[in-house]
Amino acid sequence: MDPVWAPADACTLPTAQRPLRVAEFDDLFARSLRDVEQLRPTLARLFLEGDRDLPAQMRDLIAREASCCAFFNFTATSTTPLART
């Protein structure tokens, strides 16, 4: 499978910085991704779990990615864990 899934001209992030951004997402997902719901072919809900710094890290990464790749649409929400009985 070809790892390029977005047209190069659709992203304004300089080419040299793209592997670094991919590495940031890889690190975030390796540390925090707990589940993925594929809702449609172009829509997924990702469930992440981490320490109290995770929301700020996510907001920062999402803002930077959205600023260079307008074809992405991100929505981040926070939930609280359900009480276990």
PDB file with SEQRES, HELIX, SHEET and CRYST1 records, atoms N, CA, C and O in Angstrom:
SEQRES   1 A   85  MET ASP PRO VAL TRP ALA PRO ALA ASP ALA CYS THR LEU          
SEQRES   2 A   85  PRO THR ALA GLN ARG PRO LEU ARG VAL ALA GLU PHE ASP          
SEQRES   3 A   85  ASP LEU PHE ALA ARG SER LEU ARG ASP VAL GLU GLN LEU          
SEQRES   4 A   85  ARG PRO THR LEU ALA ARG LEU PHE LEU GLU GLY ASP ARG          
SEQRES   5 A   85  ASP LEU PRO ALA GLN MET ARG ASP LEU ILE ALA ARG GLU          
SEQRES   6 A   85  ALA SER CYS CYS ALA PHE PHE ASN PHE THR ALA THR SER          
SEQRES   7 A   85  THR THR PRO LEU ALA ARG THR                                  
HELIX    1 AA1 ALA A    8  ALA A   10  5                                   3    
HELIX    2 AA2 THR A   15  GLN A   17  5                                   3    
HELIX    3 AA3 ARG A   18  SER A   32  1                                  15    
HELIX    4 AA4 LEU A   54  CYS A   68  1                                  15    
SHEET    1 AA1 2 LEU A  33  ARG A  40  0                                        
SHEET    2 AA1 2 LEU A  43  LEU A  48 -1                                        
CRYST1    1.000    1.000    1.000  90.00  90.00  90.00 P 1           1          
ATOM      1  N   MET A   1       0.840  -1.176   0.000  1.00  0.00           N  
ATOM      2  CA  MET A   1       0.000   0.000   0.000  1.00  0.00           C  
ATOM      3  C   MET A   1       0.886   1.241   0.000  1.00  0.00           C  
ATOM      4  O   MET A   1       1.886   1.297   0.716  1.00  0.00           O  
ATOM      5  N   ASP A   2       0.523   2.216  -0.792  1.00  0.00           N  
ATOM      6  CA  ASP A   2       1.270   3.465  -0.884  1.00  0.00           C  
ATOM      7  C   ASP A   2       1.028   4.296   0.379  1.00  0.00           C  
ATOM      8  O   ASP A   2      -0.124   4.607   0.683  1.00  0.00           O  
ATOM      9  N   PRO A   3       2.085   4.668   1.129  1.00  0.00           N  
ATOM     10  CA  PRO A   3       1.894   5.423   2.359  1.00  0.00           C  
ATOM     11  C   PRO A   3       1.455   6.862   2.122  1.00  0.00           C  
ATOM     12  O   PRO A   3       1.079   7.546   3.074  1.00  0.00           O  
ATOM     13  N   VAL A   4       1.492   7.340   0.884  1.00  0.00           N  
ATOM     14  CA  VAL A   4       1.063   8.712   0.596  1.00  0.00           C  
ATOM     15  C   VAL A   4      -0.439   8.690   0.363  1.00  0.00           C  
ATOM     16  O   VAL A   4      -0.905   8.165  -0.648  1.00  0.00           O  
ATOM     17  N   TRP A   5      -1.188   9.251   1.281  1.00  0.00           N  
ATOM     18  CA  TRP A   5      -2.633   9.214   1.184  1.00  0.00           C  
ATOM     19  C   TRP A   5      -3.240  10.591   1.040  1.00  0.00           C  
ATOM     20  O   TRP A   5      -4.463  10.734   1.048  1.00  0.00           O  
ATOM     21  N   ALA A   6      -2.407  11.604   0.909  1.00  0.00           N  
ATOM     22  CA  ALA A   6      -2.893  12.956   0.672  1.00  0.00           C  
ATOM     23  C   ALA A   6      -2.062  13.563  -0.445  1.00  0.00           C  
ATOM     24  O   ALA A   6      -0.845  13.379  -0.477  1.00  0.00           O  
ATOM     25  N   PRO A   7      -2.695  14.283  -1.359  1.00  0.00           N  
ATOM     26  CA  PRO A   7      -1.932  14.897  -2.447  1.00  0.00           C  
ATOM     27  C   PRO A   7      -0.887  15.869  -1.907  1.00  0.00           C  
ATOM     28  O   PRO A   7      -1.194  16.703  -1.056  1.00  0.00           O  
ATOM     29  N   ALA A   8       0.327  15.766  -2.391  1.00  0.00           N  
ATOM     30  CA  ALA A   8       1.420  16.609  -1.900  1.00  0.00           C  
ATOM     31  C   ALA A   8       1.105  18.092  -2.040  1.00  0.00           C  
ATOM     32  O   ALA A   8       1.485  18.883  -1.177  1.00  0.00           O  
ATOM     33  N   ASP A   9       0.419  18.482  -3.105  1.00  0.00           N  
ATOM     34  CA  ASP A   9       0.136  19.899  -3.295  1.00  0.00           C  
ATOM     35  C   ASP A   9      -1.003  20.402  -2.416  1.00  0.00           C  
ATOM     36  O   ASP A   9      -1.255  21.606  -2.369  1.00  0.00           O  
ATOM     37  N   ALA A  10      -1.698  19.502  -1.717  1.00  0.00           N  
ATOM     38  CA  ALA A  10      -2.779  19.902  -0.830  1.00  0.00           C  
ATOM     39  C   ALA A  10      -2.277  20.282   0.557  1.00  0.00           C  
ATOM     40  O   ALA A  10      -3.021  20.854   1.353  1.00  0.00           O  
ATOM     41  N   CYS A  11      -1.034  19.971   0.846  1.00  0.00           N  
ATOM     42  CA  CYS A  11      -0.437  20.254   2.150  1.00  0.00           C  
ATOM     43  C   CYS A  11       0.598  21.364   1.987  1.00  0.00           C  
ATOM     44  O   CYS A  11       1.460  21.293   1.111  1.00  0.00           O  
ATOM     45  N   THR A  12       0.510  22.376   2.826  1.00  0.00           N  
ATOM     46  CA  THR A  12       1.456  23.491   2.747  1.00  0.00           C  
ATOM     47  C   THR A  12       2.632  23.347   3.703  1.00  0.00           C  
ATOM     48  O   THR A  12       3.498  24.220   3.753  1.00  0.00           O  
ATOM     49  N   LEU A  13       2.671  22.263   4.457  1.00  0.00           N  
ATOM     50  CA  LEU A  13       3.815  22.013   5.337  1.00  0.00           C  
ATOM     51  C   LEU A  13       5.030  21.740   4.462  1.00  0.00           C  
ATOM     52  O   LEU A  13       4.951  20.920   3.547  1.00  0.00           O  
ATOM     53  N   PRO A  14       6.145  22.401   4.719  1.00  0.00           N  
ATOM     54  CA  PRO A  14       7.340  22.133   3.904  1.00  0.00           C  
ATOM     55  C   PRO A  14       7.690  20.643   3.895  1.00  0.00           C  
ATOM     56  O   PRO A  14       7.619  19.969   4.923  1.00  0.00           O  
ATOM     57  N   THR A  15       8.058  20.157   2.744  1.00  0.00           N  
ATOM     58  CA  THR A  15       8.331  18.732   2.550  1.00  0.00           C  
ATOM     59  C   THR A  15       9.295  18.176   3.595  1.00  0.00           C  
ATOM     60  O   THR A  15       9.089  17.068   4.092  1.00  0.00           O  
ATOM     61  N   ALA A  16      10.331  18.915   3.933  1.00  0.00           N  
ATOM     62  CA  ALA A  16      11.323  18.437   4.901  1.00  0.00           C  
ATOM     63  C   ALA A  16      10.724  18.247   6.298  1.00  0.00           C  
ATOM     64  O   ALA A  16      11.243  17.455   7.085  1.00  0.00           O  
ATOM     65  N   GLN A  17       9.642  18.961   6.614  1.00  0.00           N  
ATOM     66  CA  GLN A  17       9.033  18.867   7.942  1.00  0.00           C  
ATOM     67  C   GLN A  17       7.970  17.776   8.037  1.00  0.00           C  
ATOM     68  O   GLN A  17       7.543  17.422   9.135  1.00  0.00           O  
ATOM     69  N   ARG A  18       7.545  17.249   6.905  1.00  0.00           N  
ATOM     70  CA  ARG A  18       6.468  16.252   6.908  1.00  0.00           C  
ATOM     71  C   ARG A  18       6.814  14.985   7.691  1.00  0.00           C  
ATOM     72  O   ARG A  18       5.976  14.510   8.458  1.00  0.00           O  
ATOM     73  N   PRO A  19       8.006  14.421   7.533  1.00  0.00           N  
ATOM     74  CA  PRO A  19       8.329  13.225   8.342  1.00  0.00           C  
ATOM     75  C   PRO A  19       8.317  13.515   9.841  1.00  0.00           C  
ATOM     76  O   PRO A  19       7.977  12.639  10.637  1.00  0.00           O  
ATOM     77  N   LEU A  20       8.681  14.725  10.228  1.00  0.00           N  
ATOM     78  CA  LEU A  20       8.656  15.094  11.645  1.00  0.00           C  
ATOM     79  C   LEU A  20       7.218  15.140  12.163  1.00  0.00           C  
ATOM     80  O   LEU A  20       6.941  14.707  13.282  1.00  0.00           O  
ATOM     81  N   ARG A  21       6.309  15.666  11.342  1.00  0.00           N  
ATOM     82  CA  ARG A  21       4.901  15.722  11.749  1.00  0.00           C  
ATOM     83  C   ARG A  21       4.320  14.325  11.847  1.00  0.00           C  
ATOM     84  O   ARG A  21       3.584  14.024  12.786  1.00  0.00           O  
ATOM     85  N   VAL A  22       4.640  13.475  10.893  1.00  0.00           N  
ATOM     86  CA  VAL A  22       4.173  12.090  10.945  1.00  0.00           C  
ATOM     87  C   VAL A  22       4.687  11.434  12.222  1.00  0.00           C  
ATOM     88  O   VAL A  22       3.953  10.696  12.881  1.00  0.00           O  
ATOM     89  N   ALA A  23       5.931  11.695  12.571  1.00  0.00           N  
ATOM     90  CA  ALA A  23       6.516  11.128  13.788  1.00  0.00           C  
ATOM     91  C   ALA A  23       5.776  11.632  15.034  1.00  0.00           C  
ATOM     92  O   ALA A  23       5.612  10.885  15.998  1.00  0.00           O  
ATOM     93  N   GLU A  24       5.336  12.874  15.020  1.00  0.00           N  
ATOM     94  CA  GLU A  24       4.566  13.400  16.159  1.00  0.00           C  
ATOM     95  C   GLU A  24       3.256  12.638  16.320  1.00  0.00           C  
ATOM     96  O   GLU A  24       2.887  12.256  17.431  1.00  0.00           O  
ATOM     97  N   PHE A  25       2.551  12.418  15.204  1.00  0.00           N  
ATOM     98  CA  PHE A  25       1.311  11.650  15.274  1.00  0.00           C  
ATOM     99  C   PHE A  25       1.595  10.208  15.681  1.00  0.00           C  
ATOM    100  O   PHE A  25       0.869   9.646  16.501  1.00  0.00           O  
ATOM    101  N   ASP A  26       2.634   9.606  15.124  1.00  0.00           N  
ATOM    102  CA  ASP A  26       2.996   8.238  15.495  1.00  0.00           C  
ATOM    103  C   ASP A  26       3.247   8.129  16.997  1.00  0.00           C  
ATOM    104  O   ASP A  26       2.789   7.184  17.640  1.00  0.00           O  
ATOM    105  N   ASP A  27       3.971   9.092  17.550  1.00  0.00           N  
ATOM    106  CA  ASP A  27       4.277   9.087  18.984  1.00  0.00           C  
ATOM    107  C   ASP A  27       3.003   9.252  19.814  1.00  0.00           C  
ATOM    108  O   ASP A  27       2.794   8.534  20.792  1.00  0.00           O  
ATOM    109  N   LEU A  28       2.159  10.199  19.418  1.00  0.00           N  
ATOM    110  CA  LEU A  28       0.906  10.424  20.135  1.00  0.00           C  
ATOM    111  C   LEU A  28       0.055   9.160  20.130  1.00  0.00           C  
ATOM    112  O   LEU A  28      -0.468   8.757  21.169  1.00  0.00           O  
ATOM    113  N   PHE A  29      -0.085   8.532  18.958  1.00  0.00           N  
ATOM    114  CA  PHE A  29      -0.916   7.337  18.870  1.00  0.00           C  
ATOM    115  C   PHE A  29      -0.292   6.155  19.610  1.00  0.00           C  
ATOM    116  O   PHE A  29      -1.010   5.379  20.240  1.00  0.00           O  
ATOM    117  N   ALA A  30       1.004   6.007  19.545  1.00  0.00           N  
ATOM    118  CA  ALA A  30       1.664   4.905  20.251  1.00  0.00           C  
ATOM    119  C   ALA A  30       1.463   5.026  21.760  1.00  0.00           C  
ATOM    120  O   ALA A  30       1.280   4.023  22.449  1.00  0.00           O  
ATOM    121  N   ARG A  31       1.496   6.245  22.263  1.00  0.00           N  
ATOM    122  CA  ARG A  31       1.349   6.465  23.710  1.00  0.00           C  
ATOM    123  C   ARG A  31      -0.099   6.456  24.165  1.00  0.00           C  
ATOM    124  O   ARG A  31      -0.387   5.996  25.270  1.00  0.00           O  
ATOM    125  N   SER A  32      -1.029   6.958  23.335  1.00  0.00           N  
ATOM    126  CA  SER A  32      -2.346   7.302  23.849  1.00  0.00           C  
ATOM    127  C   SER A  32      -3.544   6.683  23.148  1.00  0.00           C  
ATOM    128  O   SER A  32      -4.630   6.657  23.727  1.00  0.00           O  
ATOM    129  N   LEU A  33      -3.394   6.190  21.942  1.00  0.00           N  
ATOM    130  CA  LEU A  33      -4.549   5.680  21.199  1.00  0.00           C  
ATOM    131  C   LEU A  33      -5.047   4.382  21.824  1.00  0.00           C  
ATOM    132  O   LEU A  33      -4.286   3.429  21.995  1.00  0.00           O  
ATOM    133  N   ARG A  34      -6.329   4.359  22.162  1.00  0.00           N  
ATOM    134  CA  ARG A  34      -6.918   3.187  22.795  1.00  0.00           C  
ATOM    135  C   ARG A  34      -7.922   2.479  21.896  1.00  0.00           C  
ATOM    136  O   ARG A  34      -8.118   1.270  22.023  1.00  0.00           O  
ATOM    137  N   ASP A  35      -8.562   3.216  20.987  1.00  0.00           N  
ATOM    138  CA  ASP A  35      -9.563   2.603  20.121  1.00  0.00           C  
ATOM    139  C   ASP A  35      -9.827   3.523  18.936  1.00  0.00           C  
ATOM    140  O   ASP A  35      -9.598   4.730  19.003  1.00  0.00           O  
ATOM    141  N   VAL A  36     -10.315   2.928  17.850  1.00  0.00           N  
ATOM    142  CA  VAL A  36     -10.701   3.680  16.656  1.00  0.00           C  
ATOM    143  C   VAL A  36     -12.038   3.151  16.180  1.00  0.00           C  
ATOM    144  O   VAL A  36     -12.223   1.940  16.054  1.00  0.00           O  
ATOM    145  N   GLU A  37     -12.971   4.050  15.917  1.00  0.00           N  
ATOM    146  CA  GLU A  37     -14.246   3.699  15.296  1.00  0.00           C  
ATOM    147  C   GLU A  37     -14.223   4.264  13.885  1.00  0.00           C  
ATOM    148  O   GLU A  37     -14.144   5.481  13.715  1.00  0.00           O  
ATOM    149  N   GLN A  38     -14.291   3.414  12.873  1.00  0.00           N  
ATOM    150  CA  GLN A  38     -14.351   3.869  11.488  1.00  0.00           C  
ATOM    151  C   GLN A  38     -15.818   4.087  11.169  1.00  0.00           C  
ATOM    152  O   GLN A  38     -16.552   3.128  10.933  1.00  0.00           O  
ATOM    153  N   LEU A  39     -16.254   5.344  11.161  1.00  0.00           N  
ATOM    154  CA  LEU A  39     -17.659   5.671  10.968  1.00  0.00           C  
ATOM    155  C   LEU A  39     -18.049   5.693   9.498  1.00  0.00           C  
ATOM    156  O   LEU A  39     -19.148   5.275   9.135  1.00  0.00           O  
ATOM    157  N   ARG A  40     -17.158   6.175   8.664  1.00  0.00           N  
ATOM    158  CA  ARG A  40     -17.321   6.207   7.205  1.00  0.00           C  
ATOM    159  C   ARG A  40     -15.931   6.077   6.613  1.00  0.00           C  
ATOM    160  O   ARG A  40     -14.947   6.166   7.347  1.00  0.00           O  
ATOM    161  N   PRO A  41     -15.817   5.870   5.312  1.00  0.00           N  
ATOM    162  CA  PRO A  41     -14.477   5.745   4.730  1.00  0.00           C  
ATOM    163  C   PRO A  41     -13.568   6.947   4.997  1.00  0.00           C  
ATOM    164  O   PRO A  41     -12.347   6.796   5.058  1.00  0.00           O  
ATOM    165  N   THR A  42     -14.143   8.120   5.155  1.00  0.00           N  
ATOM    166  CA  THR A  42     -13.327   9.317   5.396  1.00  0.00           C  
ATOM    167  C   THR A  42     -13.571   9.930   6.770  1.00  0.00           C  
ATOM    168  O   THR A  42     -13.244  11.096   6.990  1.00  0.00           O  
ATOM    169  N   LEU A  43     -14.137   9.165   7.693  1.00  0.00           N  
ATOM    170  CA  LEU A  43     -14.416   9.682   9.034  1.00  0.00           C  
ATOM    171  C   LEU A  43     -14.129   8.617  10.071  1.00  0.00           C  
ATOM    172  O   LEU A  43     -14.655   7.506  10.004  1.00  0.00           O  
ATOM    173  N   ALA A  44     -13.297   8.964  11.022  1.00  0.00           N  
ATOM    174  CA  ALA A  44     -12.978   8.042  12.113  1.00  0.00           C  
ATOM    175  C   ALA A  44     -13.026   8.790  13.437  1.00  0.00           C  
ATOM    176  O   ALA A  44     -12.730   9.983  13.514  1.00  0.00           O  
ATOM    177  N   ARG A  45     -13.401   8.063  14.464  1.00  0.00           N  
ATOM    178  CA  ARG A  45     -13.380   8.599  15.826  1.00  0.00           C  
ATOM    179  C   ARG A  45     -12.267   7.872  16.553  1.00  0.00           C  
ATOM    180  O   ARG A  45     -12.272   6.645  16.655  1.00  0.00           O  
ATOM    181  N   LEU A  46     -11.308   8.644  17.058  1.00  0.00           N  
ATOM    182  CA  LEU A  46     -10.163   8.079  17.770  1.00  0.00           C  
ATOM    183  C   LEU A  46     -10.330   8.338  19.258  1.00  0.00           C  
ATOM    184  O   LEU A  46     -10.687   9.443  19.667  1.00  0.00           O  
ATOM    185  N   PHE A  47     -10.076   7.336  20.051  1.00  0.00           N  
ATOM    186  CA  PHE A  47     -10.166   7.450  21.498  1.00  0.00           C  
ATOM    187  C   PHE A  47      -8.749   7.407  22.064  1.00  0.00           C  
ATOM    188  O   PHE A  47      -8.018   6.431  21.893  1.00  0.00           O  
ATOM    189  N   LEU A  48      -8.387   8.487  22.737  1.00  0.00           N  
ATOM    190  CA  LEU A  48      -7.055   8.581  23.320  1.00  0.00           C  
ATOM    191  C   LEU A  48      -7.174   8.706  24.826  1.00  0.00           C  
ATOM    192  O   LEU A  48      -8.161   9.223  25.349  1.00  0.00           O  
ATOM    193  N   GLU A  49      -6.147   8.221  25.513  1.00  0.00           N  
ATOM    194  CA  GLU A  49      -6.122   8.273  26.971  1.00  0.00           C  
ATOM    195  C   GLU A  49      -4.695   8.608  27.381  1.00  0.00           C  
ATOM    196  O   GLU A  49      -3.736   8.053  26.845  1.00  0.00           O  
ATOM    197  N   GLY A  50      -4.568   9.514  28.328  1.00  0.00           N  
ATOM    198  CA  GLY A  50      -3.229   9.869  28.770  1.00  0.00           C  
ATOM    199  C   GLY A  50      -3.255  10.730  30.004  1.00  0.00           C  
ATOM    200  O   GLY A  50      -4.275  10.849  30.684  1.00  0.00           O  
ATOM    201  N   ASP A  51      -2.121  11.327  30.282  1.00  0.00           N  
ATOM    202  CA  ASP A  51      -2.011  12.166  31.464  1.00  0.00           C  
ATOM    203  C   ASP A  51      -2.690  13.517  31.231  1.00  0.00           C  
ATOM    204  O   ASP A  51      -3.268  13.755  30.171  1.00  0.00           O  
ATOM    205  N   ARG A  52      -2.617  14.382  32.213  1.00  0.00           N  
ATOM    206  CA  ARG A  52      -3.345  15.649  32.133  1.00  0.00           C  
ATOM    207  C   ARG A  52      -2.793  16.595  31.070  1.00  0.00           C  
ATOM    208  O   ARG A  52      -3.449  17.579  30.727  1.00  0.00           O  
ATOM    209  N   ASP A  53      -1.602  16.318  30.543  1.00  0.00           N  
ATOM    210  CA  ASP A  53      -1.036  17.141  29.473  1.00  0.00           C  
ATOM    211  C   ASP A  53      -1.560  16.758  28.090  1.00  0.00           C  
ATOM    212  O   ASP A  53      -1.374  17.504  27.129  1.00  0.00           O  
ATOM    213  N   LEU A  54      -2.207  15.609  27.984  1.00  0.00           N  
ATOM    214  CA  LEU A  54      -2.658  15.121  26.680  1.00  0.00           C  
ATOM    215  C   LEU A  54      -3.590  16.102  25.956  1.00  0.00           C  
ATOM    216  O   LEU A  54      -3.370  16.347  24.770  1.00  0.00           O  
ATOM    217  N   PRO A  55      -4.608  16.672  26.593  1.00  0.00           N  
ATOM    218  CA  PRO A  55      -5.482  17.593  25.854  1.00  0.00           C  
ATOM    219  C   PRO A  55      -4.730  18.781  25.239  1.00  0.00           C  
ATOM    220  O   PRO A  55      -5.005  19.157  24.100  1.00  0.00           O  
ATOM    221  N   ALA A  56      -3.807  19.359  25.960  1.00  0.00           N  
ATOM    222  CA  ALA A  56      -3.042  20.488  25.422  1.00  0.00           C  
ATOM    223  C   ALA A  56      -2.148  20.040  24.268  1.00  0.00           C  
ATOM    224  O   ALA A  56      -2.016  20.751  23.271  1.00  0.00           O  
ATOM    225  N   GLN A  57      -1.537  18.866  24.399  1.00  0.00           N  
ATOM    226  CA  GLN A  57      -0.701  18.334  23.313  1.00  0.00           C  
ATOM    227  C   GLN A  57      -1.543  18.074  22.071  1.00  0.00           C  
ATOM    228  O   GLN A  57      -1.126  18.390  20.957  1.00  0.00           O  
ATOM    229  N   MET A  58      -2.722  17.502  22.261  1.00  0.00           N  
ATOM    230  CA  MET A  58      -3.610  17.239  21.130  1.00  0.00           C  
ATOM    231  C   MET A  58      -4.046  18.532  20.459  1.00  0.00           C  
ATOM    232  O   MET A  58      -3.995  18.645  19.234  1.00  0.00           O  
ATOM    233  N   ARG A  59      -4.475  19.508  21.256  1.00  0.00           N  
ATOM    234  CA  ARG A  59      -4.918  20.784  20.669  1.00  0.00           C  
ATOM    235  C   ARG A  59      -3.813  21.436  19.866  1.00  0.00           C  
ATOM    236  O   ARG A  59      -4.064  21.973  18.787  1.00  0.00           O  
ATOM    237  N   ASP A  60      -2.586  21.396  20.382  1.00  0.00           N  
ATOM    238  CA  ASP A  60      -1.447  21.989  19.683  1.00  0.00           C  
ATOM    239  C   ASP A  60      -1.187  21.271  18.359  1.00  0.00           C  
ATOM    240  O   ASP A  60      -1.045  21.918  17.321  1.00  0.00           O  
ATOM    241  N   LEU A  61      -1.125  19.952  18.389  1.00  0.00           N  
ATOM    242  CA  LEU A  61      -0.851  19.180  17.179  1.00  0.00           C  
ATOM    243  C   LEU A  61      -1.982  19.348  16.163  1.00  0.00           C  
ATOM    244  O   LEU A  61      -1.722  19.513  14.972  1.00  0.00           O  
ATOM    245  N   ILE A  62      -3.218  19.308  16.619  1.00  0.00           N  
ATOM    246  CA  ILE A  62      -4.370  19.491  15.724  1.00  0.00           C  
ATOM    247  C   ILE A  62      -4.332  20.870  15.078  1.00  0.00           C  
ATOM    248  O   ILE A  62      -4.561  20.993  13.875  1.00  0.00           O  
ATOM    249  N   ALA A  63      -4.051  21.896  15.851  1.00  0.00           N  
ATOM    250  CA  ALA A  63      -4.008  23.262  15.300  1.00  0.00           C  
ATOM    251  C   ALA A  63      -2.918  23.385  14.245  1.00  0.00           C  
ATOM    252  O   ALA A  63      -3.132  23.990  13.194  1.00  0.00           O  
ATOM    253  N   ARG A  64      -1.759  22.817  14.519  1.00  0.00           N  
ATOM    254  CA  ARG A  64      -0.668  22.895  13.540  1.00  0.00           C  
ATOM    255  C   ARG A  64      -0.991  22.113  12.283  1.00  0.00           C  
ATOM    256  O   ARG A  64      -0.677  22.556  11.178  1.00  0.00           O  
ATOM    257  N   GLU A  65      -1.611  20.958  12.436  1.00  0.00           N  
ATOM    258  CA  GLU A  65      -1.954  20.138  11.260  1.00  0.00           C  
ATOM    259  C   GLU A  65      -3.059  20.807  10.439  1.00  0.00           C  
ATOM    260  O   GLU A  65      -2.991  20.836   9.210  1.00  0.00           O  
ATOM    261  N   ALA A  66      -4.060  21.335  11.107  1.00  0.00           N  
ATOM    262  CA  ALA A  66      -5.155  21.996  10.393  1.00  0.00           C  
ATOM    263  C   ALA A  66      -4.676  23.240   9.647  1.00  0.00           C  
ATOM    264  O   ALA A  66      -5.252  23.609   8.623  1.00  0.00           O  
ATOM    265  N   SER A  67      -3.630  23.886  10.152  1.00  0.00           N  
ATOM    266  CA  SER A  67      -3.144  25.104   9.490  1.00  0.00           C  
ATOM    267  C   SER A  67      -2.430  24.814   8.182  1.00  0.00           C  
ATOM    268  O   SER A  67      -2.338  25.698   7.331  1.00  0.00           O  
ATOM    269  N   CYS A  68      -1.923  23.609   7.995  1.00  0.00           N  
ATOM    270  CA  CYS A  68      -1.199  23.297   6.760  1.00  0.00           C  
ATOM    271  C   CYS A  68      -1.957  22.337   5.855  1.00  0.00           C  
ATOM    272  O   CYS A  68      -1.655  22.234   4.666  1.00  0.00           O  
ATOM    273  N   CYS A  69      -2.921  21.647   6.398  1.00  0.00           N  
ATOM    274  CA  CYS A  69      -3.657  20.649   5.613  1.00  0.00           C  
ATOM    275  C   CYS A  69      -5.150  20.909   5.736  1.00  0.00           C  
ATOM    276  O   CYS A  69      -5.839  20.299   6.554  1.00  0.00           O  
ATOM    277  N   ALA A  70      -5.631  21.821   4.914  1.00  0.00           N  
ATOM    278  CA  ALA A  70      -7.027  22.254   4.991  1.00  0.00           C  
ATOM    279  C   ALA A  70      -8.013  21.136   4.660  1.00  0.00           C  
ATOM    280  O   ALA A  70      -9.202  21.266   4.953  1.00  0.00           O  
ATOM    281  N   PHE A  71      -7.551  20.046   4.060  1.00  0.00           N  
ATOM    282  CA  PHE A  71      -8.452  18.954   3.718  1.00  0.00           C  
ATOM    283  C   PHE A  71      -8.816  18.110   4.929  1.00  0.00           C  
ATOM    284  O   PHE A  71      -9.712  17.270   4.846  1.00  0.00           O  
ATOM    285  N   PHE A  72      -8.128  18.322   6.072  1.00  0.00           N  
ATOM    286  CA  PHE A  72      -8.473  17.620   7.309  1.00  0.00           C  
ATOM    287  C   PHE A  72      -9.453  18.460   8.105  1.00  0.00           C  
ATOM    288  O   PHE A  72      -9.404  19.690   8.080  1.00  0.00           O  
ATOM    289  N   ASN A  73     -10.345  17.776   8.813  1.00  0.00           N  
ATOM    290  CA  ASN A  73     -11.260  18.436   9.729  1.00  0.00           C  
ATOM    291  C   ASN A  73     -11.171  17.687  11.054  1.00  0.00           C  
ATOM    292  O   ASN A  73     -11.458  16.492  11.120  1.00  0.00           O  
ATOM    293  N   PHE A  74     -10.776  18.389  12.096  1.00  0.00           N  
ATOM    294  CA  PHE A  74     -10.610  17.787  13.412  1.00  0.00           C  
ATOM    295  C   PHE A  74     -11.637  18.351  14.382  1.00  0.00           C  
ATOM    296  O   PHE A  74     -11.946  19.542  14.353  1.00  0.00           O  
ATOM    297  N   THR A  75     -12.153  17.500  15.223  1.00  0.00           N  
ATOM    298  CA  THR A  75     -12.973  17.914  16.355  1.00  0.00           C  
ATOM    299  C   THR A  75     -12.460  17.136  17.555  1.00  0.00           C  
ATOM    300  O   THR A  75     -12.400  15.907  17.521  1.00  0.00           O  
ATOM    301  N   ALA A  76     -12.094  17.837  18.604  1.00  0.00           N  
ATOM    302  CA  ALA A  76     -11.598  17.175  19.814  1.00  0.00           C  
ATOM    303  C   ALA A  76     -12.559  17.448  20.955  1.00  0.00           C  
ATOM    304  O   ALA A  76     -12.949  18.590  21.195  1.00  0.00           O  
ATOM    305  N   THR A  77     -12.932  16.400  21.646  1.00  0.00           N  
ATOM    306  CA  THR A  77     -13.773  16.531  22.826  1.00  0.00           C  
ATOM    307  C   THR A  77     -13.152  15.718  23.948  1.00  0.00           C  
ATOM    308  O   THR A  77     -12.386  14.783  23.719  1.00  0.00           O  
ATOM    309  N   SER A  78     -13.500  16.096  25.148  1.00  0.00           N  
ATOM    310  CA  SER A  78     -12.980  15.396  26.322  1.00  0.00           C  
ATOM    311  C   SER A  78     -14.151  14.698  27.004  1.00  0.00           C  
ATOM    312  O   SER A  78     -15.257  15.232  27.082  1.00  0.00           O  
ATOM    313  N   THR A  79     -13.888  13.525  27.480  1.00  0.00           N  
ATOM    314  CA  THR A  79     -14.883  12.785  28.241  1.00  0.00           C  
ATOM    315  C   THR A  79     -14.279  12.399  29.576  1.00  0.00           C  
ATOM    316  O   THR A  79     -13.059  12.392  29.745  1.00  0.00           O  
ATOM    317  N   THR A  80     -15.132  12.086  30.501  1.00  0.00           N  
ATOM    318  CA  THR A  80     -14.647  11.597  31.792  1.00  0.00           C  
ATOM    319  C   THR A  80     -14.909  10.097  31.841  1.00  0.00           C  
ATOM    320  O   THR A  80     -15.911   9.620  31.309  1.00  0.00           O  
ATOM    321  N   PRO A  81     -14.024   9.366  32.469  1.00  0.00           N  
ATOM    322  CA  PRO A  81     -14.213   7.913  32.553  1.00  0.00           C  
ATOM    323  C   PRO A  81     -15.499   7.558  33.310  1.00  0.00           C  
ATOM    324  O   PRO A  81     -15.888   8.254  34.248  1.00  0.00           O  
ATOM    325  N   LEU A  82     -16.137   6.494  32.901  1.00  0.00           N  
ATOM    326  CA  LEU A  82     -17.315   6.006  33.605  1.00  0.00           C  
ATOM    327  C   LEU A  82     -16.880   5.381  34.922  1.00  0.00           C  
ATOM    328  O   LEU A  82     -15.831   4.743  35.007  1.00  0.00           O  
ATOM    329  N   ALA A  83     -17.689   5.571  35.930  1.00  0.00           N  
ATOM    330  CA  ALA A  83     -17.396   4.969  37.228  1.00  0.00           C  
ATOM    331  C   ALA A  83     -17.574   3.464  37.131  1.00  0.00           C  
ATOM    332  O   ALA A  83     -18.536   2.983  36.533  1.00  0.00           O  
ATOM    333  N   ARG A  84     -16.656   2.731  37.714  1.00  0.00           N  
ATOM    334  CA  ARG A  84     -16.768   1.263  37.721  1.00  0.00           C  
ATOM    335  C   ARG A  84     -17.467   0.826  39.004  1.00  0.00           C  
ATOM    336  O   ARG A  84     -17.207   1.342  40.091  1.00  0.00           O  
ATOM    337  N   THR A  85     -18.340  -0.118  38.842  1.00  0.00           N  
ATOM    338  CA  THR A  85     -19.063  -0.613  40.028  1.00  0.00           C  
ATOM    339  C   THR A  85     -18.613  -1.992  40.411  1.00  0.00           C  
ATOM    340  O   THR A  85     -19.115  -2.558  41.382  1.00  0.00           O  
TER     341      THR A  85                                                      
END                                                                             
